[in-house]
């Protein structure tokens, strides 16, 4: 478990910067060493993506899509206050995982397939199916995949600049 100060040091960022991320992504805050390794892994992912010139607003939009998709699949019923972060830091099946929540979708992305009908909730089902109420996991997945493809392309375009900057920084004393 980590404190906010521990995470700030690990990420070479200030507490104020991390508080800003917590606010932007509506993350729960904990006292003392109440932050899990998964929480730190999420913040590390956001920090890396910001270093690769991805805007906070764009990442927040992707975050909302991922959380919505997980809610449509009823993964929010796990009871954890950080249910949407708990897969962060996992390294198995990297091509099956969502970018920010790191949730394993069980299929390579962008396969555009979901195992619909899975319900991880322990409570009683709704009177109407989510699709009948205007919520369609396939539609949200499609939006996510479009955004994900753009982000991957932008990251690939930025990597040569980051490498060049790292090489250049070696000249500084």
N, C-alpha and C positions, 0 to 999 in steps of 0.2 A: 504494500500500500504506500501511497505517496501523498505528500502535502503539496499545496499549490506552489510553495517555494521550491520544493524538490523538482517538480515538473518544469518550472520556469528555468531552473538551472540546467536540467537535462536538455531543454530545447533552446537554450541560449536566448531566452526571451524574458521580458519583465512580467511581474505579476499583473501589471495593468494590461499588458497585451493579452494575457491568458483570460483575464476578466472580460475583456472585449470579445474574445472568442466565445466564452461561456454565454454572454449576453446575445451575441449574434446568432448562435446555434441553439439557444434556449436550453442550455445544459444545466443539470442540477449542480448545486454547489454543496460542498461538504466541509466540515470543520476538521482541522488537524490533518492527520494522515488518513483521510477517508477516500482517496482517489485510487481506483484500481489500475492495474497494468493496462487494461483495455482502454480506460479513459485517457491515459498517457499516449497510447498508440493512436487513438483518434486525433488528439491534439498534434501529434507528430505528423500524421498524414496531412492535416490541414496546413501545418507550417511548411511542409515540403511543397505542397501544391501552390501555396502563396509564393514561395521562393521561385517557383516555375512560372510566375507571372499570371496565375489564375486569380481573378477577382473574387473578393469575399462574397459579393452578391450572387455571383454565378455558383459558387460553392454552396451557398445557403439554399439556392433554388434546387440544386441537385440533392441536398440533404433533405429538403421537404419531400421531394419525389420518392427518395428511398424510404423515408419513414412512412409515407402514405402507402407505398407498396407493402411494406411489412405489416402495417395495420390491416390492409385488405386481406392479407394472409393470416391475420389474427396472431401474429407473433408478439403483439404488445400485451398478451395475457400472461406473460411469464412471471409477473409480480415484482420484477426488479425495477428500481427507479431509473436504472441505466440500461434497460432492455435493448435499446437501440444502439448501444455501444459495446455490449457484452461480447460480440464476435471480433472486435477490433484486436489486431495483433495476431490472429490466427494465420498460419502460413500454409495449411493444406489446401489443395484445389484453388490456386490463385485465380484461374480463369473462370471460376464459377462464382466469384465473390463480387458483391456490390462494392463500389469504389470507397465510399465513406463509412458506411456501417460495417462493411466487410462481411456481411451475412452471406453464407454459402447457399446459393439458389438451387444447387443440385444438378445444374446443367451449365455447360459452357456458355458464357455470354459473349456475343449477342445472339443466342440461339432463338430468342423470341418465344421460348416455351416456358410454361409454368405448370406445375402440378396443381391445377385448380381443384377446389373442393377440399383441400387440406385445411383443417381448422385446428389450431393449436390452443384455442380458448377452452377453459374449463367451465365457462358459464353457458347458459342456455342460448341457442341460436336465435337470431333475429326473426321477426315475423316474416319479413321479406328478405330475399337474397340481396347481397350488396349490389349486384348488377342491376336489379330491379329498382334500386334506390339511386341509380346513376353512378355507382362506383364500379369501375371495371378494372380489374388487375391487369388485364392485357393492355388496356389503353395506357395505364400508368407506366407499365413496363416499356411500352413503345416510346413514351416521352422520355423516360430515363435513358433508354438506349440511344436515342438521338442526341441527347445532351452528353452522354458518356463518350460517344464517337467523336464529337467536337472537342471535348476536353483532351482525349487521348491525342488527337491530331495537334492540338496546341502545345501539349507537353512535349511531343516529339520535335516540334519546331523550335521549342525553347531550349532543349537539352544542349545543342551545340554552343549556345551563348553562355550557359551556365558552366560548361566545361572550359570554355575560353576564359571566362572570368576567374575560375579556380586556378587555371594555369597562370594567368596574369598576376593573381594575388601572390603567387610565390615570389615575385620580384620585390614585393614590399618588405621592408625590414622593420 
